[in-house]
Amino acid sequence: MKKSYIPLGYKPALDAYDTQRAIAFIKNTFQEEFAKTLNLKRVSAPLFVTEESGLNDNLSGVERPVSFDVPAIGLDAQVVHSLAKWKRLALKRYGFSVGNGLYTDMNAIRRDEELDNVHSIYVDQWDWEKVITRENRNLDYLMLIVRSIVRAICTTNDLLHVRYPQLRTDLCPEVAFITSQELEDMYPDMSGSERENAFLREHKTAFIMQIGGKLKSGKPHDGRAPDYDDWELNGDLFFWDDVLGRALELSSMGIRVDSESLDRQLTVSGCDDRRELPFHKMLLNDELPLTIGGGIGQSRLCMLMMGCAHIGEVQSSIWDEQTVKVCDDAGVPLL
């Protein structure tokens, strides 16, 4: 199990009151910048979906959703892992046109998450999705959207510094793009997370592309569900975290599967049974719009900009005894 730690000499830059105010400022400012940049409208979203709908995000395929029965409808429901599939269906239901999209607050429980400085069983993120054309289904368009998101993040960080001069997190606005295979070729003897740290140590802001399929080593860079991102057109956005001395993933995103890539990825991942689920049937029959989308971690964005050492400084969750003791000994308050 991963463990939490507090870097030697670390002290929170803000007191409890200003911490809460700064969190609100970051969230309000970023979502305005982000929505304006990508032409997104805010919508309401579910906390849970029915199991039979196939709408829950299966993440890497091993995480167990929190499930409960709903006697009133005679079905089982699952607390969402993310809204990767629900958003695409919502775009169709709401009649969004090409170039327009939606965003929402996504709150999830990931019961199997390991707890450390950047992981919690409570996940809060902005989930977003945008309708695109078939001509947009390429890496150039993906990189254009990534640069737009980074620009919104850096603008928010600059405005935060004006409001709270004692916060001095420097973020690099220039994004280094690299595929997961290029990264493995560069660092063949490292694990996926070690490669991320090595690359971000040098480049500070990076987008690692094409995650999900097997690399030359026979292993994927990281796990990815086969039924939302096209593994050739997706990636993870990282910033270098000076406080923790590591790469911090802020977003997983990508151009979504069309019928062809879904068909291929379901087969190679051994998930052909999903073909009979309502959402998957619609995709395979080309009944849903082509989209790009992703999630942006709210708590992680706050901890990065505020220079926090632990995600529990910016979100209220539950922690193991080791985490509570380490933070208490270091004088680091957990919300």
Secondary structure, DSSP 8 states (H G I E B T S, - for coil): -------TT---SS-HHHHHHHHHHHHHHHHHHHHHHHTEEE----SEEEGGGT-S--TTS-----EEEETTTTEEEEE-S--HHHHHHHHHHHT--TT-EEEEEEEEE-TT---SSS--SEEEEEEEEEE--GGG-SHHHHHHHHHHHHHHHHHHHHHHHHH-TT---------EEEEHHHHHHHSTTS-HHHHHHHHHHHHSEEEEE--SSB-TTSSBSS---TTSEEEEEEEEEEEEETTTTEEEEEEEEEEE--HHHHHHHHHHTT-GGGGGSHHHHHHHTT-S--EEEEEEEHHHHHHHHHT-S-GGGTS-----HHHHHHHHHTT----
